[in-house]
Amino acid sequence: MPGASGLVIGGSKPPAAAHTWAVANATDRSNTPTVVVVVAVVGLLATVGSAALGGFWANRNVERQLRAERAAEIQDQRREIYLGYLRTTTDVCDAITAGDQADLDRAAVEALNHQARVMLIAGSEVQTAVTEFTNALVFPNQVGLTEQEHPCANAENYVEYQRGFLDAALPEFR
């Protein structure tokens, strides 16, 4: 039976092989600090690289979201400006129908102001359509329109100019 020291007392079995422990000499241990340093540096670089890559993708997603929000804001502003312009065109027609020159002058100035707002935010097709519509409303004689051809002469004329403006504007909202 083995004793505390691992010796077999009174048995016929040979003693078990003793465990030997070897201590590495200085030349065997020379690479150990280098390996530890290399592993530590690789681990540090992996951590820093992962953090940098994660930060990069997070920033790109935030930038993309901000661009989408800005585009939505611009679309809202564009919609508001275009609708404001159409309202002023009906104000011009109302003033013409009422026969009040002061109201007509005020409405014409508002139509020109709204045209300028549209020109600032619109693409070239909308700029052309808004210029044609405003010139027909405010300066019919200069563009060679007769009274019967004026946008406010009847609903069909007005709708024709309005449709030209809307046809040019709608692609900007897609």
Buried (B, 14 or more C-beta within 10 A) or exposed (E): EEEEEEEEEEEEEEEEEEEEEEEEEEEEEEEEEEEEEEEEEEEEEEEEEEEEEEEEEEEEEEEEEEEEEEEEEEEEEBEEBBEBBBEBBBBBBBBBEEEEEEBBEBBBEBBBEBBEBBBEBBEEBBBBBBBBBBBBBBEBEEEEBEEEBBBBBEEEBBEBBBEBBBEBBEEBEE
